[in-house]
Amino acid sequence: MNVGSGQEISVLGLHQLVAEVCGWQGEFDFDRSKPDGTPRKLMDSSRLTALGWRPRIELRDGLRQMIDIYGSTIAAQPAS
């Protein structure tokens, strides 16, 4: 069964969101001479939502949580 939020975000939009959540202020450089992949990747979760399932966390919040977990994991590792 497919599970998704039912919301769509572009690759650039996801890059920008991750950068914003991380506080990164660099620039993105895409090679536009290369194929851009599948135009849309929205997952159909209609069967699951028909059963009453809904995502409990927004993408921004999930990214923030994972970045925090990653940061604390890296900070807890001894320096090599």
Secondary structure, DSSP 8 states (H G I E B T S, - for coil): -----S----HHHHHHHHHHHHT--------TTS----S------HHHHHTT---SS-HHHHHHHHHHHHHHHHHHS---
